[in-house]
């Protein structure tokens, strides 16, 4: 591995292991959702 200058990619490892520490949020407007106060820091 050292000969190839391989650097492990944490995101790729999480995808391969089917584990993730990330949370996704999809919304058209943060103003209309109560949890947006947490996400937006209000």
C-alpha positions, -999 to +999 in steps of 0.1 A: +000+000+000+028+024+008+042+020-028+008+032-041+006+062-017-028+049-006-047+071+018-079+055+033-111+074+026-134+075+057-165+082+036-158+052+013-152+030+043-185+040+059-204+034+026-187+000+023-195-009+059-231+004+056-225+026+086-226+064+086-224+091+112-241+116+089-277+129+090-293+142+058-318+170+057-339+178+026-364+207+027-376+235+005-377+260+033-362+258+068-386+285+080-416+261+079-402+233+100-399+232+138-366+211+137-351+238+115-346+258+147-321+232+158-305+229+123-304+267+118-293+275+153-323+297+161 
